[in-house]
Amino acid sequence: MKFEKGAEVIWQDRKRHFGLPWSFYRYYLVKKEGEWVKLFRHKGFLSAIIHETNVYRCNDISMQRSLIDLIFRTGTIEIMTDDADTPVFHLRHIAHPYEVRDLLSNTIEIERKKRGVSLTEIRH
């Protein structure tokens, strides 16, 4: 997948089946220094559907691991966002889910601080 000139891929992976990257789903965390950090989900082979979201718009991250995920050391990360087009962003069956979750959490916090964005939680 091509990105803007000057953009750097921080992390990338594919959806995995039985631990192997046999899928047309690809995931990227991309940074353009001083401008943006975005999360991309690319689906397709002959045609493509690409979803992207700015990481500062991400609110919550959770991780799910089934028995199959535990066996093959994969996991699914679910990210809740303020993006109208993609309110829930899934990274399904990726390798090293704990490290990716930590990378995403840290990147989100850094970008929120840079932009002065705060998350207001309302408790009932």
N, C-alpha and C positions, 0 to 999 in steps of 0.2 A: 504494500500500500504506500502511496506517495503522500507526503505531507509538505507543508509550506517550506520554502527555503529557510534554513536556519533552525528548523524544528529538530529536536532530539528525542529519540525514543528512549524512555526511561525503563520501561518494562513491556514485554510482549509475551503472549502465549496463545495457545489454541485450546478449544474445547477438546477434551480427551475422552476416548472410549476405551475402557479397560486399561487406563494408564497411558495409552498411545495417542498421539496427536493426529488422529484420522478424522478430521472434521473440516467443514468449510466455515466454521466460526473462528475468527481471530480477534484477539483483544490487544489493545495498545494503551499505554499511558505515555503521553507525548507532551513535551515542554518546549515552548518557544520563549527563550530567556527574556525576562522583563515584560512579557506580554500576556501569556496564558499557559495553563496546564490543563489538558483535556484528556478524557477517557473515551476511547473509540471502541465500538463493536462492529466488526465487518463480517457480514454473512454473504456467502456466495462464491460461485466459481465462474460461470459464464456471465452472470449478471450479479450485481452487488447491491446490498442494502447496508447502509452505514449509519449508525447512530453515534452521536457524540454528545458529551456533556462537559461543561466546565467543572473542574473538581471543587471549586469554592461553593458550588450549588449543592453539593452532597451534604446530607444531614445525618444519616445513620448508616452504619455498616453492620451486617450480621453475616455469620458463616454457618453453613450447613454441611454435614458430612454423613453420608449414608454408610452402610456396611461395605458396599462396593467401593465407595470413596476411601474408606479406611484401609481396605485391602490394597488398593492401587495408589495410595498416598495422594489423593486429589481431594478437592472440595469445591463447593459453590459459594461465592460471595454475592450477597444481595445488598445493593446500595440504594437507599431512598434519596431522591433528589427533589429539588424545587423546579426542575425542568418540566414544562407542560407536555412536551412530546414524549419524554422518557421518565415518568415518575419513579419507576423501579428499574434499575440497571443491574442485570445479572451477568456474572462472570461464572459460567457453568463448567464444573469439572476441570478446574485448572490445577496445575502442579504447584506445590509449595504454598498452599492457601494461607497458612499462618504468616509467612513472610510477606506475601502480597497484601494481606489485610493490614499488617503493620505499616508497610510502605504507603498504602493508600491513606490510612489514618494520619500518618505524619505529613504527607503531602497536602491533604485537605486542610489540616490545621495551619500549616505554613501559608498556604494561599489565602485562607480566611483572614489571617493576621495581616498579611500584605495589603489586602483590600479593605480592611476594617469591617468585615462582615461578621456579625455575631449571630448565634443561634439562640432564639428566645423560646424557651420551653414553657408551656402553660400546663400547670397541674390543677386537676379538679379535685 
